[in-house]
Amino acid sequence: MINVKPQSAIIGVLIVLATGIGFWAFTQKTTTPSPLTGYEYFWGDGCPHCTVVEEFLSTWDGRDKIKIEKKEVWKNTANSRVLGARAASCNIPQNELGVPLLVTPEGQCIVGDQPIIEHLKNLNVNK
């Protein structure tokens, strides 16, 4: 039988509680993103649908005519928080949130490779 002193058990429980509270507080941070000044494109490193959008963007005639801020979210927690805040403003539930996601300057959220590509193709960028 293992002999555990009461003080050691209490310290262990306190460590576990402090770690759990710290993790909970970290994951509950809310981010208030800055106002939109152009398009925000959220993507994930290794996401096949994001690759389709990136391939389109690299050859699209409008790529230099509008501002698109690209934000990787799978490896960048700050960008991930911004994505969560933008999605919340579009009433996208957290359990339905994914990439690729494009946020327009008007605050509209467009999800998925084909909808994003179609939206960009339909922009009048020859002003």
SULNOR-V7618 format. One record per run of one state. SS is the DSSP state (A for helix, B for strand, O for the rest). FROM is the first residue (numbers start at 1). TO is the last residue. If there is no record, write none. Layout:
BEGIN
SS&FROM&TO, SS&FROM&TO
END
This chain:
BEGIN
O&1&5, A&6&27, O&28&38, B&39&43, O&44&47, A&48&59, O&60&67, B&68&72, O&73&76, A&77&89, O&90&93, A&94&96, O&97&100, B&101&103, O&104&108, B&109&111, O&112&112, A&113&121, O&122&127
END
